[in-house]
Amino acid sequence: MTSPERPLGVIEAILAVRDQCPRAAAREHAAAALEAVKAGGADVLREQAGLVLATIAGWRGDRALAVHRALHAFLAQTTPTRDRES
């Protein structure tokens, strides 16, 4: 019996898209998203995760499922307190 795979973090999921998605455009977008996060930090992470998720809509398979789950879970989290107070 194999143990279930550990859920991916959001950055891990974007890295997986960059390194493993069969669509070149999605890989390029994920690379650009990582650069945007590096420059903009947590303030742009949610936006970039949503954009990457949109580019991998047709990606299928076990790894794709793990990536989709991670990005959906991240985006489903409530917004940070500072955003709600604005």
ROKOL-376656 format. One line per field, with one value per residue (C-alpha): residue number from 1; residue in one letter; chain; y, z, x. Coordinates in pm, whole numbers, plus 50000, padded with zeros to 5 digits. Layout:
<nodes>
resi (NUM, ...)
resn (a, ...)
chain (A, ...)
yy (Y, ...)
zz (Z, ...)
xx (X, ...)
</nodes>
This chain:
<nodes>
resi (1, 2, 3, 4, 5, 6, 7, 8, 9, 10, 11, 12, 13, 14, 15, 16, 17, 18, 19, 20, 21, 22, 23, 24, 25, 26, 27, 28, 29, 30, 31, 32, 33, 34, 35, 36, 37, 38, 39, 40, 41, 42, 43, 44, 45, 46, 47, 48, 49, 50, 51, 52, 53, 54, 55, 56, 57, 58, 59, 60, 61, 62, 63, 64, 65, 66, 67, 68, 69, 70, 71, 72, 73, 74, 75, 76, 77, 78, 79, 80, 81, 82, 83, 84, 85, 86)
resn (m, t, s, p, e, r, p, l, g, v, i, e, a, i, l, a, v, r, d, q, c, p, r, a, a, a, r, e, h, a, a, a, a, l, e, a, v, k, a, g, g, a, d, v, l, r, e, q, a, g, l, v, l, a, t, i, a, g, w, r, g, d, r, a, l, a, v, h, r, a, l, h, a, f, l, a, q, t, t, p, t, r, d, r, e, s)
chain (A, A, A, A, A, A, A, A, A, A, A, A, A, A, A, A, A, A, A, A, A, A, A, A, A, A, A, A, A, A, A, A, A, A, A, A, A, A, A, A, A, A, A, A, A, A, A, A, A, A, A, A, A, A, A, A, A, A, A, A, A, A, A, A, A, A, A, A, A, A, A, A, A, A, A, A, A, A, A, A, A, A, A, A, A, A)
yy (50000, 50341, 50648, 50936, 51212, 51519, 51820, 52074, 52428, 52707, 52781, 52408, 52388, 52676, 52520, 52193, 52375, 52542, 52214, 51948, 52081, 51962, 52302, 52536, 52844, 52729, 52658, 53007, 53167, 52980, 53099, 53457, 53413, 53300, 53607, 53829, 53671, 53715, 54086, 54152, 53901, 53786, 54083, 53928, 53558, 53514, 53688, 53486, 53158, 53234, 53317, 52999, 52793, 52939, 52843, 52476, 52405, 52123, 51958, 51606, 51329, 51263, 51550, 51788, 51684, 51760, 52101, 52185, 52087, 52296, 52607, 52573, 52523, 52830, 53045, 52919, 53045, 53357, 53682, 53817, 54035, 54351, 54311, 54271, 54583, 54804)
zz (50000, 49905, 50115, 49965, 49805, 50021, 49900, 49710, 49826, 49587, 49485, 49439, 49217, 48998, 48980, 48869, 48589, 48482, 48485, 48392, 48201, 47838, 47705, 47634, 47679, 48026, 48121, 48004, 48192, 48511, 48478, 48437, 48737, 48953, 48849, 48929, 49274, 49327, 49246, 49408, 49691, 49861, 49723, 49374, 49462, 49455, 49118, 48967, 49102, 48940, 48609, 48611, 48698, 48400, 48164, 48268, 48227, 47978, 48158, 48273, 48471, 48829, 48855, 48691, 48941, 49232, 49083, 49018, 49374, 49524, 49324, 49385, 49759, 49775, 49587, 49801, 50118, 50261, 50174, 50424, 50703, 50569, 50240, 50424, 50632, 50329)
xx (50000, 50138, 50086, 49887, 50087, 50149, 49949, 50156, 50206, 50116, 50476, 50543, 50237, 50353, 50701, 50541, 50361, 50685, 50877, 50620, 50321, 50323, 50202, 50492, 50271, 50166, 50529, 50630, 50342, 50433, 50794, 50673, 50440, 50731, 50929, 50631, 50603, 50975, 50938, 50600, 50593, 50276, 50084, 50076, 50072, 49693, 49662, 49946, 49810, 49474, 49636, 49844, 49537, 49356, 49641, 49641, 49271, 49333, 49626, 49534, 49702, 49805, 50052, 49807, 49540, 49775, 49857, 49491, 49399, 49680, 49595, 49220, 49280, 49504, 49255, 48966, 49132, 48977, 49147, 49399, 49260, 49421, 49229, 48897, 48957, 49011)
</nodes>
